Amino acid sequence: QAIPAMSLLTAKPGEEGSPARAKSRIAALGSLEQRAWPKEGRYAPALSGPAARLLASMAAEDGRKLKQGGCKNAFCNGTLPEDEAITAKPPQDCPRPKKGAFWKLSKALHGLARPAHHWRAAISAHLTEDLGFKAMDHGKCVFKCQPFPGKPPICLGLYADDFAYCSKP
């Protein structure tokens, strides 16, 4: 059964409140998904209060600043495994597909049950396998890497599609 999708258009305000940029995305009506996932399978771990304090104390110990950032379209970067193939019906206002066409999704969309879970798996694998970070014992959301001998390590905390990290002042 194909899940309906819709186009969402948003105007993002600037500093003075006037529209600064337009944002468009496609979202699926995930409430119509046929599968029921357990809670731990739908969500991704988030940076807890104690883990955030640990990250802040590690930054302060070396006289560094704690900075933060975000990943644009993060939840759309999680790859769907073959056994979770989802078929979506394109939005009605989408000009590209022919009438009666459907999409087989290879990436997660907003609105589905597990985009945060898939994004978390992708970013964790990239940090540990490609960049050499190691998850710390104090939380699944704090990672540490020492790329330069004799220099303070890079510490990173993940929460949803945002992150906090230690940086030299």
Disulfide bonds with the S-S distance in Angstrom:
none
